[in-house]
Amino acid sequence: MYRAEGPGKLSDLLRARIENRPGSPAYIQAEEEIKKLDETTIKRTPKQRHLSRMKALYVDLNDTGTNWNRPCELLARQSEDCLTHAANDYAVQQGNLQRGNG
């Protein structure tokens, strides 16, 4: 699941996929770029989820070591996105198991 707000490459890719006819050169190019993004996202998701859980549960030094990471400072939107993505991924896996694909 991608959420793109405002200008940016992801917004442009999603817009190109929506605005162009399937099979057109612009659509195909956008689709290829999104697939590359999917592959990168799939590889880094487990680590990112682990880091998000740690950040949401524990007080620790921030990435630069200059201040404290405090769970109470985690934005509600970040928590919501993390939980929504995880629930969607688990639902896909459950569906695959029920269909005998997993």
NORSUL-V377572 format. One line per field, one symbol per residue. ss: DSSP state (2 for helix, 1 for strand, 0 for the rest). psi: psi as a letter, one per 30 degrees, with the letter a starting at -180 (. if undefined). burial: I if it has 16 or more other C-alpha atoms within 10 Angstrom, else O. A space follows every 50 residues. Layout:
ss = ???
psi = ???
burial = ???
This chain:
ss = 00000000222222222220000022222222222222222222222222 22222220011000000110222002222222222222222222222220 00
psi = kkjkkalleeeeeeeeeeflkkfleeeeeeeeeeeeeeeeeeefeeeeee eeeeeffkklklefgflkkkeffkkeeeeeeeeeeeeeeeeeeeeeeefg f.
burial = OOOOOOOOOIOOIIOIIOOOOOOOOOIIOIIOOIOOOOOOOOOOOOOOOO OIOOIIOOOOOOOOOOOOIOIOOOOOOOOOOOOOOOOOOOOOOOOOOOOO OO
